[in-house]
Amino acid sequence: MGAANAAVRVLERERLSPGVVSVALSVWSVRVHGTERRWRQWEAEFTCPCCGEGWARDKLQEALLLLPPKAATELRVRVEGLDLVLQPNAP
């Protein structure tokens, strides 16, 4: 996410929570690819089967809406790539 990193840090500091986009991306990736790996300790609070996975995708969507266009595009490429794994026939 090269150029998007600075924009994400600013967004987290000003409107979200520090590190929340990274955690959401990691949690969503595990949801998409399966849970073969162990959760990192700092991810544990977001891994509840009833709310953790939905929380992660919702938080990523919130970040996509709040980020400047260029940064949002970089993050969107990663998020949509994960989404396609779950819905391979989506347009």
All heavy atoms as an XYZ file, in Angstrom:
710
protein
N       0.821     -1.187      0.000
C       0.000      0.000      0.000
C       0.864      1.250      0.000
O       0.394      2.295      0.385
C      -0.930      0.009      1.214
C      -2.139     -0.837      1.049
S      -3.423     -0.697      2.289
C      -2.750      0.221      3.614
N       2.055      1.209     -0.446
C       3.000      2.305     -0.536
C       2.506      3.692     -0.171
O       2.574      4.114      0.974
N       2.001      4.433     -1.142
C       1.593      5.821     -0.917
C       0.406      5.939      0.024
O       0.179      6.988      0.622
C       1.269      6.475     -2.254
N      -0.365      4.909      0.154
C      -1.557      4.957      1.008
C      -1.211      4.897      2.489
O      -2.014      5.333      3.325
C      -2.507      3.816      0.648
N      -0.039      4.384      2.836
C       0.300      4.213      4.255
C       0.189      5.507      5.058
O      -0.382      5.520      6.149
C       1.700      3.626      4.413
C       1.726      2.150      4.101
O       0.717      1.479      4.188
N       2.887      1.649      3.733
N       0.726      6.581      4.540
C       0.672      7.856      5.271
C      -0.767      8.323      5.429
O      -1.168      8.776      6.506
C       1.501      8.912      4.559
N      -1.552      8.198      4.391
C      -2.963      8.617      4.457
C      -3.739      7.762      5.448
O      -4.591      8.271      6.178
C      -3.597      8.547      3.073
N      -3.439      6.476      5.483
C      -4.105      5.583      6.434
C      -3.723      5.972      7.859
O      -4.587      6.043      8.742
C      -3.767      4.102      6.145
C      -4.187      3.201      7.296
C      -4.433      3.658      4.851
N      -2.460      6.254      8.099
C      -2.030      6.655      9.447
C      -2.735      7.934      9.898
O      -3.175      8.051     11.041
C      -0.514      6.814      9.505
C       0.215      5.480      9.556
C       1.681      5.659      9.912
N       2.396      6.533      8.992
C       2.991      6.129      7.873
N       2.952      4.851      7.540
N       3.631      6.988      7.101
N      -2.868      8.891      8.991
C      -3.565     10.139      9.325
C      -5.031      9.852      9.629
O      -5.581     10.333     10.624
C      -3.431     11.175      8.183
C      -4.358     12.360      8.412
C      -1.987     11.634      8.052
N      -5.673      9.067      8.795
C      -7.082      8.709      9.009
C      -7.271      8.014     10.352
O      -8.186      8.337     11.109
C      -7.579      7.808      7.874
C      -8.973      7.229      8.050
C     -10.028      8.329      8.074
C      -9.265      6.219      6.952
N      -6.394      7.063     10.643
C      -6.499      6.345     11.915
C      -6.319      7.296     13.096
O      -7.063      7.222     14.075
C      -5.459      5.227     11.981
C      -5.753      4.083     11.050
C      -4.651      3.053     11.011
O      -3.480      3.381     11.330
O      -4.953      1.903     10.656
N      -5.361      8.180     13.001
C      -5.083      9.106     14.093
C      -6.232     10.097     14.287
O      -6.612     10.403     15.416
C      -3.774      9.846     13.816
C      -3.317     10.745     14.945
C      -1.965     11.401     14.697
N      -1.921     12.169     13.463
C      -1.193     11.846     12.379
N      -0.436     10.781     12.390
N      -1.206     12.604     11.305
N      -6.810     10.567     13.193
C      -7.812     11.627     13.286
C      -9.251     11.135     13.416
O     -10.078     11.811     14.021
C      -7.704     12.552     12.075
C      -6.391     13.317     12.040
C      -6.252     14.209     10.824
O      -7.147     14.202      9.938
O      -5.234     14.923     10.745
N      -9.563      9.961     12.834
C     -10.970      9.567     12.790
C     -11.253      8.154     13.283
O     -12.380      7.848     13.642
C     -11.499      9.671     11.348
C     -11.241     10.986     10.689
C     -12.369     11.926     10.430
N     -13.690     11.499     10.287
C     -14.433     11.607      9.194
N     -13.901     12.108      8.090
N     -15.677     11.257      9.188
N     -10.251      7.276     13.256
C     -10.475      5.880     13.638
C      -9.642      5.578     14.886
O      -9.727      6.306     15.849
C     -10.125      4.951     12.474
C     -10.898      5.203     11.164
C     -10.359      4.342     10.037
C     -12.379      4.987     11.352
N      -8.897      4.515     14.877
C      -7.988      4.160     15.966
C      -6.671      3.711     15.353
O      -6.687      3.026     14.317
C      -8.554      3.006     16.801
O      -9.767      3.376     17.396
N      -5.539      4.025     15.962
C      -4.249      3.625     15.407
C      -4.167      2.119     15.150
O      -4.483      1.314     16.020
C      -3.242      4.069     16.474
C      -3.919      5.216     17.151
C      -5.381      4.845     17.171
N      -3.783      1.759     13.935
C      -3.593      0.366     13.561
C      -4.848     -0.378     13.141
O      -4.776     -1.520     12.701
N      -6.012      0.242     13.208
C      -7.261     -0.475     12.977
C      -7.418     -0.944     11.526
O      -7.974     -2.016     11.278
C      -8.483      0.357     13.438
C      -8.775      1.501     12.490
C      -9.697     -0.523     13.632
N      -6.914     -0.200     10.558
C      -7.041     -0.619      9.162
C      -6.184     -1.847      8.904
O      -6.626     -2.798      8.244
C      -6.702      0.535      8.198
C      -6.697      0.062      6.754
C      -7.698      1.685      8.376
N      -4.989     -1.874      9.438
C      -4.119     -3.040      9.294
C      -4.751     -4.284      9.924
O      -4.730     -5.367      9.342
C      -2.761     -2.754      9.933
O      -1.948     -3.901      9.882
N      -5.294     -4.114     11.114
C      -5.951     -5.238     11.785
C      -7.138     -5.713     10.963
O      -7.320     -6.913     10.739
C      -6.393     -4.862     13.216
C      -7.281     -5.941     13.817
C      -5.182     -4.631     14.094
N      -7.949     -4.789     10.482
C      -9.120     -5.161      9.688
C      -8.709     -5.900      8.419
O      -9.324     -6.907      8.048
C      -9.938     -3.919      9.347
N      -7.659     -5.431      7.760
C      -7.188     -6.095      6.541
C      -6.684     -7.501      6.852
O      -6.977     -8.457      6.123
C      -6.097     -5.256      5.880
C      -5.693     -5.652      4.476
C      -6.879     -5.602      3.512
C      -4.589     -4.731      3.975
N      -5.983     -7.656      7.936
C      -5.468     -8.961      8.334
C      -6.613     -9.919      8.690
O      -6.640    -11.073      8.259
C      -4.523     -8.802      9.517
O      -4.014    -10.049      9.913
N      -7.567     -9.432      9.477
C      -8.697    -10.272      9.878
C      -9.521    -10.663      8.657
O      -9.928    -11.820      8.512
C      -9.563     -9.546     10.936
C     -10.878    -10.273     11.173
C      -8.793     -9.406     12.244
N      -9.767     -9.723      7.738
C     -10.539    -10.032      6.535
C      -9.787    -11.036      5.663
O     -10.388    -11.958      5.094
C     -10.854     -8.754      5.770
C     -11.795     -8.969      4.626
C     -11.566     -8.696      3.314
C     -13.124     -9.519      4.681
N     -12.659     -9.041      2.555
C     -13.627     -9.541      3.379
C     -13.921     -9.994      5.710
C     -14.899    -10.028      3.070
C     -15.189    -10.472      5.413
C     -15.662    -10.481      4.109
N      -8.476    -10.902      5.566
C      -7.679    -11.845      4.787
C      -7.774    -13.259      5.345
O      -7.920    -14.226      4.598
C      -6.218    -11.386      4.764
O      -5.433    -12.293      4.036
N      -7.704    -13.372      6.660
C      -7.828    -14.697      7.276
C      -9.224    -15.260      7.026
O      -9.386    -16.440      6.743
C      -7.508    -14.643      8.782
C      -7.881    -15.942      9.478
C      -6.025    -14.366      8.979
N     -10.240    -14.428      7.106
C     -11.606    -14.891      6.843
C     -11.721    -15.428      5.422
O     -12.306    -16.460      5.170
C     -12.587    -13.735      7.059
C     -13.951    -13.927      6.429
C     -14.691    -15.121      7.022
N     -16.017    -15.256      6.479
C     -16.340    -15.998      5.421
N     -15.401    -16.656      4.775
N     -17.575    -16.078      5.013
N     -11.115    -14.717      4.491
C     -11.200    -15.089      3.085
C     -10.396    -16.345      2.786
O     -10.867    -17.241      2.094
C     -10.717    -13.914      2.205
C     -10.488    -14.349      0.776
C     -11.725    -12.775      2.268
N      -9.186    -16.418      3.315
C      -8.289    -17.523      2.974
C      -8.362    -18.692      3.936
O      -7.700    -19.701      3.725
C      -6.845    -17.016      2.902
C      -6.623    -16.077      1.761
N      -6.715    -16.462      0.447
C      -6.343    -14.751      1.741
C      -6.485    -15.440     -0.336
N      -6.260    -14.374      0.424
N      -9.132    -18.567      4.985
C      -9.229    -19.640      5.962
C      -8.391    -19.339      7.181
O      -7.657    -18.358      7.226
N      -8.499    -20.180      8.152
C      -7.837    -19.922      9.431
C      -6.691    -20.895      9.677
O      -6.507    -21.374     10.782
C      -8.855    -20.005     10.581
O      -9.483    -21.291     10.522
C      -9.892    -18.926     10.500
N      -5.912    -21.184      8.641
C      -4.794    -22.101      8.807
C      -3.735    -21.535      9.749
O      -3.065    -22.263     10.453
C      -4.134    -22.418      7.462
C      -4.965    -23.291      6.551
C      -6.020    -22.504      5.797
O      -5.778    -21.337      5.451
O      -7.092    -23.064      5.565
N      -3.575    -20.237      9.726
C      -2.557    -19.667     10.613
C      -3.189    -19.286     11.952
O      -4.381    -19.088     12.057
C      -1.894    -18.450      9.974
C      -2.727    -17.213      9.979
C      -1.819    -16.011      9.685
N      -2.567    -14.786      9.558
C      -3.009    -14.059     10.580
N      -2.807    -14.455     11.816
N      -3.679    -12.948     10.386
N      -2.346    -19.166     12.946
C      -2.825    -18.763     14.274
C      -3.032    -17.252     14.282
O      -2.323    -16.513     13.629
C      -1.802    -19.143     15.336
C      -1.630    -20.637     15.468
C      -0.422    -21.007     16.301
N      -0.554    -20.832     17.733
C      -1.338    -21.551     18.535
N      -2.125    -22.455     18.031
N      -1.334    -21.352     19.823
N      -4.018    -16.829     15.046
C      -4.265    -15.398     15.189
C      -3.126    -14.776     15.983
O      -2.628    -15.351     16.928
C      -5.567    -15.156     15.950
C      -6.771    -15.547     15.190
C      -7.522    -16.664     15.379
C      -7.375    -14.849     14.104
N      -8.551    -16.698     14.490
C      -8.486    -15.603     13.693
C      -7.090    -13.665     13.448
C      -9.315    -15.208     12.657
C      -7.909    -13.272     12.406
C      -9.006    -14.027     12.023
N      -2.733    -13.598     15.603
C      -1.780    -12.839     16.396
C      -2.513    -12.305     17.618
O      -3.704    -12.038     17.566
C      -1.216    -11.683     15.574
C      -0.400    -12.166     14.400
C       0.101    -10.973     13.593
N       0.558    -11.440     12.315
C      -0.005    -11.123     11.146
N      -1.016    -10.310     11.088
N       0.480    -11.606     10.029
N      -1.792    -12.134     18.693
C      -2.420    -11.704     19.933
C      -3.213    -10.412     19.759
O      -4.317    -10.279     20.255
C      -1.359    -11.522     21.022
C      -1.966    -11.198     22.370
C      -0.915    -11.161     23.453
O       0.278    -11.228     23.190
N      -1.358    -11.047     24.682
N      -2.691     -9.444     19.025
C      -3.375     -8.164     18.861
C      -4.603     -8.259     17.970
O      -5.391     -7.338     17.904
C      -2.431     -7.085     18.372
C      -1.611     -7.444     17.170
C      -0.358     -7.993     17.182
C      -1.963     -7.301     15.803
N       0.079     -8.201     15.897
C      -0.883     -7.780     15.036
C      -3.089     -6.819     15.144
C      -0.903     -7.782     13.645
C      -3.104     -6.819     13.759
C      -2.014     -7.291     13.028
N      -4.796     -9.389     17.275
C      -5.994     -9.580     16.454
C      -7.111    -10.261     17.227
O      -8.252    -10.252     16.801
C      -5.676    -10.455     15.232
C      -4.727     -9.841     14.262
C      -4.298    -10.832     13.199
O      -4.210    -12.035     13.463
O      -4.063    -10.368     12.082
N      -6.787    -10.845     18.356
C      -7.721    -11.725     19.057
C      -9.059    -11.077     19.360
O     -10.093    -11.714     19.232
C      -7.086    -12.241     20.344
N      -9.060     -9.798     19.730
C     -10.326     -9.178     20.091
C     -11.258     -9.014     18.899
O     -12.437     -8.750     19.061
C     -10.093     -7.829     20.761
C      -9.506     -6.790     19.841
C      -9.186     -5.513     20.588
O     -10.133     -4.779     20.905
O      -8.002     -5.266     20.851
N     -10.755     -9.185     17.696
C     -11.568     -9.006     16.494
C     -11.922    -10.336     15.830
O     -12.397    -10.357     14.707
C     -10.829     -8.131     15.488
C     -10.432     -6.803     16.052
C      -9.117     -6.542     16.375
C     -11.382     -5.830     16.292
C      -8.750     -5.321     16.901
C     -11.027     -4.607     16.823
C      -9.701     -4.348     17.127
N     -11.705    -11.454     16.496
C     -11.881    -12.755     15.861
C     -13.135    -13.490     16.294
O     -13.311    -14.647     15.981
C     -10.655    -13.649     16.112
O     -10.495    -13.810     17.518
C      -9.405    -13.043     15.515
N     -13.999    -12.833     17.003
C     -15.252    -13.447     17.407
C     -16.009    -13.888     16.160
O     -16.239    -13.081     15.257
C     -16.075    -12.438     18.203
S     -17.773    -12.927     18.452
N     -16.422    -15.167     16.066
C     -17.102    -15.634     14.864
C     -18.400    -14.887     14.569
O     -18.812    -14.777     13.431
C     -17.388    -17.107     15.140
C     -16.668    -17.458     16.378
C     -16.241    -16.202     17.053
N     -19.042    -14.359     15.598
C     -20.331    -13.706     15.358
C     -20.180    -12.253     14.902
O     -21.080    -11.715     14.288
C     -21.211    -13.777     16.597
S     -20.532    -12.878     18.007
N     -19.051    -11.609     15.198
C     -18.953    -10.199     14.814
C     -17.598     -9.812     14.231
O     -17.497     -8.826     13.528
C     -19.280     -9.294     15.994
S     -18.211     -9.548     17.418
N     -16.549    -10.538     14.522
C     -15.209    -10.150     14.098
C     -15.044    -10.008     12.607
O     -14.526     -9.016     12.126
N     -15.494    -10.984     11.848
C     -15.294    -10.949     10.406
C     -16.092     -9.828      9.768
O     -15.605     -9.112      8.906
C     -15.646    -12.298      9.802
C     -14.735    -13.394     10.323
C     -15.332    -14.772     10.176
O     -16.487    -14.891      9.756
O     -14.633    -15.733     10.486
N     -17.330     -9.671     10.164
C     -18.145     -8.582      9.632
C     -17.580     -7.238     10.021
O     -17.566     -6.291      9.235
N     -17.084     -7.142     11.245
C     -16.461     -5.906     11.702
C     -15.310     -5.529     10.780
O     -15.182     -4.363     10.391
C     -15.934     -6.088     13.132
C     -15.034     -4.970     13.519
C     -15.395     -3.791     14.097
C     -13.626     -4.889     13.291
N     -14.297     -2.991     14.261
C     -13.197     -3.641     13.768
C     -12.687     -5.757     12.734
C     -11.870     -3.234     13.706
C     -11.371     -5.356     12.671
C     -10.971     -4.103     13.152
N     -14.484     -6.490     10.425
C     -13.299     -6.208      9.619
C     -13.686     -5.628      8.265
O     -13.150     -4.599      7.841
C     -12.463     -7.478      9.444
N     -14.621     -6.253      7.574
C     -15.010     -5.761      6.242
C     -15.694     -4.408      6.351
O     -15.481     -3.516      5.532
C     -15.907     -6.798      5.542
C     -16.237     -6.426      4.096
C     -14.961     -6.278      3.286
N     -15.211     -5.910      1.911
C     -15.357     -4.658      1.482
N     -15.303     -3.647      2.318
N     -15.553     -4.420      0.190
N     -16.507     -4.223      7.385
C     -17.166     -2.931      7.586
C     -16.150     -1.826      7.851
O     -16.282     -0.712      7.343
C     -18.153     -3.001      8.750
C     -19.367     -3.860      8.446
O     -19.609     -4.189      7.262
O     -20.082     -4.202      9.403
N     -15.137     -2.121      8.641
C     -14.112     -1.123      8.953
C     -13.309     -0.774      7.703
O     -12.956      0.383      7.476
C     -13.184     -1.632     10.061
C     -12.276     -0.595     10.639
C     -12.967      0.657     11.139
C     -13.868      0.431     12.320
N     -14.477      1.669     12.846
N     -13.032     -1.772      6.858
C     -12.333     -1.501      5.600
C     -13.186     -0.620      4.693
O     -12.674      0.309      4.059
C     -11.971     -2.812      4.898
C     -10.889     -3.627      5.602
C     -10.790     -5.015      4.990
C      -9.548     -2.902      5.544
N     -14.470     -0.874      4.643
C     -15.359     -0.052      3.826
C     -15.383      1.385      4.340
O     -15.358      2.329      3.562
C     -16.779     -0.633      3.812
C     -17.715      0.078      2.857
C     -17.251     -0.016      1.411
O     -16.706     -1.026      0.975
N     -17.439      1.058      0.663
N     -15.418      1.540      5.645
C     -15.389      2.875      6.233
C     -14.106      3.599      5.834
O     -14.142      4.777      5.444
C     -15.494      2.770      7.753
C     -15.496      4.096      8.455
C     -15.590      3.967      9.965
O     -15.596      2.839     10.502
O     -15.639      5.022     10.619
N     -12.982      2.916      5.915
C     -11.711      3.523      5.534
C     -11.717      3.905      4.057
O     -11.250      4.992      3.686
C     -10.551      2.572      5.833
N     -12.259      3.043      3.207
C     -12.316      3.344      1.774
C     -13.114      4.611      1.503
O     -12.783      5.387      0.604
C     -12.916      2.163      1.005
C     -12.027      0.922      0.909
C     -12.816     -0.252      0.360
C     -10.803      1.217      0.055
N     -14.165      4.823      2.264
C     -14.999      6.013      2.075
C     -14.336      7.285      2.605
O     -14.590      8.375      2.098
C     -16.350      5.819      2.759
C     -17.240      4.735      2.156
C     -18.462      4.500      3.035
C     -17.651      5.095      0.745
N     -13.474      7.156      3.607
C     -12.872      8.316      4.256
C     -11.504      8.708      3.703
O     -11.075      9.843      3.882
C     -12.755      8.060      5.761
C     -14.070      7.917      6.520
C     -13.813      7.462      7.961
C     -14.860      9.215      6.493
N     -10.826      7.779      3.058
C      -9.483      8.063      2.545
C      -9.528      8.967      1.317
O     -10.502      8.958      0.561
C      -8.778      6.759      2.165
C      -8.220      5.930      3.300
C      -7.844      4.537      2.811
C      -7.021      6.627      3.937
N      -8.465      9.714      1.078
C      -8.354     10.466     -0.183
C      -8.369      9.481     -1.362
O      -8.000      8.310     -1.204
C      -6.998     11.155     -0.081
C      -6.603     11.085      1.352
C      -7.317      9.910      1.950
N      -8.794      9.937     -2.534
C      -8.981      9.029     -3.679
C      -7.798      8.118     -4.015
O      -7.980      6.923     -4.224
C      -9.287      9.980     -4.841
C      -9.886     11.173     -4.178
C      -9.186     11.299     -2.854
N      -6.589      8.655     -4.078
C      -5.444      7.821     -4.458
C      -5.186      6.724     -3.423
O      -4.969      5.559     -3.771
C      -4.187      8.677     -4.642
C      -3.002      7.870     -5.111
C      -1.798      8.732     -5.390
C      -0.656      7.837     -5.852
N       0.532      8.592     -6.174
N      -5.224      7.084     -2.160
C      -5.013      6.109     -1.097
C      -6.144      5.087     -1.076
O      -5.918      3.892     -0.897
C      -4.902      6.811      0.252
N      -7.366      5.552     -1.283
C      -8.511      4.639     -1.318
C      -8.380      3.638     -2.458
O      -8.703      2.462     -2.301
C      -9.816      5.421     -1.447
N      -7.877      4.087     -3.584
C      -7.696      3.189     -4.730
C      -6.708      2.080     -4.398
O      -6.941      0.913     -4.714
C      -7.230      3.973     -5.970
O      -8.253      4.912     -6.316
C      -6.962      3.053     -7.147
N      -5.608      2.438     -3.737
C      -4.617      1.420     -3.365
C      -5.206      0.389     -2.409
O      -5.008     -0.814     -2.573
C      -3.396      2.072     -2.724
C      -2.523      2.818     -3.701
C      -1.258      3.309     -3.045
O      -0.640      2.551     -2.270
O      -0.869      4.467     -3.309
N      -5.924      0.858     -1.409
C      -6.539     -0.068     -0.457
C      -7.644     -0.870     -1.132
O      -7.780     -2.071     -0.905
C      -7.086      0.702      0.749
C      -7.765     -0.145      1.835
C      -6.809     -1.193      2.412
C      -8.303      0.763      2.946
N      -8.429     -0.232     -1.994
C      -9.536     -0.908     -2.685
C      -9.034     -2.099     -3.508
O      -9.677     -3.149     -3.546
C     -10.294      0.075     -3.565
C     -11.546     -0.530     -4.203
C     -12.386      0.522     -4.922
N     -13.002      1.415     -3.942
C     -12.645      2.676     -3.734
N     -11.677      3.233     -4.439
N     -13.251      3.399     -2.821
N      -7.894     -1.954     -4.151
C      -7.327     -3.055     -4.939
C      -7.103     -4.275     -4.046
O      -7.446     -5.400     -4.425
C      -6.012     -2.618     -5.630
C      -5.251     -3.806     -6.178
C      -6.314     -1.617     -6.728
N      -6.569     -4.060     -2.866
C      -6.319     -5.187     -1.940
C      -7.622     -5.777     -1.422
O      -7.794     -6.990     -1.380
C      -5.434     -4.733     -0.789
C      -4.089     -4.267     -1.314
C      -2.934     -4.377     -0.440
N      -2.824     -5.540      0.392
C      -2.134     -5.553      1.511
N      -1.528     -4.460      1.918
N      -2.042     -6.643      2.231
N      -8.546     -4.906     -1.014
C      -9.812     -5.380     -0.447
C     -10.633     -6.110     -1.498
O     -11.166     -7.193     -1.246
C     -10.603     -4.202      0.167
C     -11.996     -4.636      0.584
C      -9.844     -3.619      1.357
N     -10.744     -5.541     -2.686
C     -11.527     -6.193     -3.742
C     -10.891     -7.510     -4.176
O     -11.596     -8.445     -4.543
C     -11.733     -5.246     -4.915
C     -12.710     -4.138     -4.581
C     -12.931     -3.151     -5.712
O     -12.237     -3.236     -6.754
O     -13.805     -2.273     -5.539
N      -9.566     -7.598     -4.132
C      -8.909     -8.873     -4.423
C      -9.327     -9.950     -3.431
O      -9.566    -11.102     -3.806
N      -9.432     -9.574     -2.172
C      -9.906    -10.523     -1.156
C     -11.381    -10.852     -1.363
O     -11.796    -12.010     -1.263
C      -9.685     -9.952      0.247
C      -8.231     -9.803      0.682
C      -8.143     -9.025      1.983
C      -7.568    -11.175      0.817
N     -12.170     -9.833     -1.662
C     -13.605    -10.051     -1.897
C     -13.830    -11.051     -3.031
O     -14.733    -11.876     -2.964
C     -14.308     -8.744     -2.216
C     -14.374     -7.782     -1.041
O     -14.089     -8.192      0.093
O     -14.731     -6.615     -1.270
N     -13.013    -10.957     -4.064
C     -13.169    -11.851     -5.223
C     -12.908    -13.324     -4.857
O     -13.448    -14.209     -5.513
C     -12.253    -11.432     -6.354
C     -12.733    -10.225     -7.146
C     -11.675     -9.791     -8.156
C     -14.056    -10.505     -7.847
N     -12.092    -13.550     -3.856
C     -11.861    -14.921     -3.434
C     -13.170    -15.532     -2.907
O     -13.473    -16.689     -3.159
C     -10.763    -14.991     -2.349
C     -10.637    -16.398     -1.775
C      -9.427    -14.537     -2.925
N     -13.950    -14.723     -2.200
C     -15.227    -15.199     -1.674
C     -16.304    -15.252     -2.729
O     -17.197    -16.090     -2.678
C     -15.710    -14.297     -0.523
C     -14.935    -14.391      0.771
C     -15.542    -13.451      1.797
C     -14.955    -15.807      1.317
N     -16.249    -14.329     -3.688
C     -17.272    -14.253     -4.735
C     -16.567    -14.206     -6.097
O     -16.525    -13.167     -6.732
C     -18.125    -13.017     -4.540
C     -18.830    -12.978     -3.213
C     -19.525    -11.645     -2.992
O     -19.334    -10.681     -3.711
N     -20.343    -11.596     -1.958
N     -16.034    -15.327     -6.544
C     -15.225    -15.322     -7.770
C     -15.981    -14.921     -9.027
O     -15.379    -14.507     -9.998
C     -14.709    -16.759     -7.869
C     -15.614    -17.561     -7.010
C     -16.140    -16.643     -5.960
N     -17.291    -15.007     -9.048
C     -18.062    -14.668    -10.247
C     -18.657    -13.279    -10.188
O     -19.469    -12.913    -11.027
C     -19.187    -15.687    -10.453
C     -18.628    -17.075    -10.693
O     -17.605    -17.210    -11.357
N     -19.274    -18.080    -10.154
N     -18.243    -12.483     -9.195
C     -18.771    -11.115     -9.076
C     -18.221    -10.260    -10.197
O     -17.102    -10.456    -10.652
C     -18.389    -10.536     -7.718
N     -18.995     -9.263    -10.644
C     -18.539     -8.399    -11.745
C     -17.357     -7.545    -11.380
O     -17.104     -7.153    -10.333
C     -19.758     -7.522    -12.041
C     -20.682     -7.662    -10.902
C     -20.294     -8.916    -10.163
